[in-house]
Amino acid sequence: MAGAEIRRLFGKNLKRIRLQQGLSQFQLSIEAGLTHNFINDIEKGEKWLSSESFGKLISALNVAPHCFFLSGSGGGDLAAGADPYLIDFSDSLQKMAHELQQRYGTEPAAAITDKTTE
């Protein structure tokens, strides 16, 4: 994925998240301490941001950092290259849940998940 594509994906997701939260660009600019024009340029994929500005957006919108890199129409798929990391993370969480179940005799995570969806 080229830099311009990443900027466009990031901007598209920033706009999607902002609109889901019912915020205008101006409102977000106040919450994040960034200028309205800067947020507009990011959403259009014309500018990139520093890690400091990224942190401000994360805090203002109260979302996980990876949410800005989701692709697909539903926003549920991760951009290319991210899947291996999430698979590894998921595997680690499953191992931890299994170890906790063995150590403390709690229910396995799958059983807990099944109960919440009933």
MOTAQUI-V654791 format. One record per residue. N is the residue number from 1. PHI is phi in degrees with one decimal (NA if undefined). PSI is psi in whole degrees, -180 to 180 (* if undefined). D_LAST is the distance of its C-alpha to the last C-alpha in whole Angstrom. Layout:
n={N,N}
phi={PHI,PHI}
psi={PSI,PSI}
d_last={D_LAST,D_LAST}
This chain:
n={1,2,3,4,5,6,7,8,9,10,11,12,13,14,15,16,17,18,19,20,21,22,23,24,25,26,27,28,29,30,31,32,33,34,35,36,37,38,39,40,41,42,43,44,45,46,47,48,49,50,51,52,53,54,55,56,57,58,59,60,61,62,63,64,65,66,67,68,69,70,71,72,73,74,75,76,77,78,79,80,81,82,83,84,85,86,87,88,89,90,91,92,93,94,95,96,97,98,99,100,101,102,103,104,105,106,107,108,109,110,111,112,113,114,115,116,117,118}
phi={NA,-77.8,-56.3,-64.6,-66.8,-65.1,-60.8,-65.1,-62.2,-59.5,-61.7,-61.7,-71.5,-59.7,-63.3,-59.9,-64.7,-59.8,-68.4,-60.6,-91.3,70.8,-105.3,-83.4,-61.1,-63.9,-60.5,-64.1,-60.4,-68.3,-61.4,-90.9,71.8,-121.4,-81.5,-58.5,-62.2,-64.8,-63.6,-59.8,-64.3,-66.7,-62.0,-81.9,77.5,-89.3,-131.5,-109.2,-129.4,-78.6,-63.8,-65.0,-66.4,-60.0,-60.6,-64.8,-66.4,-58.8,-66.8,-65.4,-93.7,53.9,-129.3,-73.4,-55.7,-65.9,-60.6,-80.0,-117.0,-76.9,-123.6,97.4,-67.4,-86.4,74.6,-99.3,-93.9,-89.2,-61.3,-55.1,97.6,-89.4,-52.9,-57.6,-68.8,-70.8,-62.5,-62.5,-63.1,-62.1,-60.8,-62.8,-64.3,-65.2,-63.6,-63.2,-62.5,-64.6,-63.5,-64.6,-63.1,-68.0,-72.1,-111.9,70.2,-81.7,-71.1,-61.8,-57.8,-62.1,-66.8,-65.6,-61.0,-61.5,-67.5,-75.6,-95.7,-73.6}
psi={125,162,-42,-37,-39,-43,-44,-43,-46,-48,-41,-43,-36,-47,-44,-48,-44,-46,-37,-31,3,30,142,168,-38,-46,-44,-39,-38,-47,-39,-13,33,164,152,-44,-38,-44,-41,-46,-37,-46,-32,-5,16,-24,156,172,159,168,-32,-45,-38,-45,-38,-41,-42,-46,-45,-37,-11,53,161,146,-36,-19,-24,-8,18,144,171,160,-35,-9,14,-15,146,151,156,138,-17,-28,-47,-36,-41,-35,-45,-42,-44,-43,-42,-42,-40,-41,-43,-42,-41,-43,-41,-39,-42,-41,-43,-1,24,169,147,154,-37,-39,-38,-44,-44,-37,-35,-20,-1,*}
d_last={40,43,44,44,41,39,40,39,36,36,37,35,32,34,34,31,29,32,31,28,29,31,34,38,39,42,39,38,41,42,38,39,43,44,46,45,47,45,42,43,45,42,39,42,42,46,46,44,43,44,41,42,41,38,37,38,36,33,33,34,31,29,27,27,30,29,28,31,31,29,30,29,28,24,25,23,25,28,31,33,34,31,29,30,30,26,26,28,26,23,25,26,23,21,24,24,21,22,25,24,22,25,27,25,23,19,16,16,15,13,11,10,9,7,5,6,4,0}
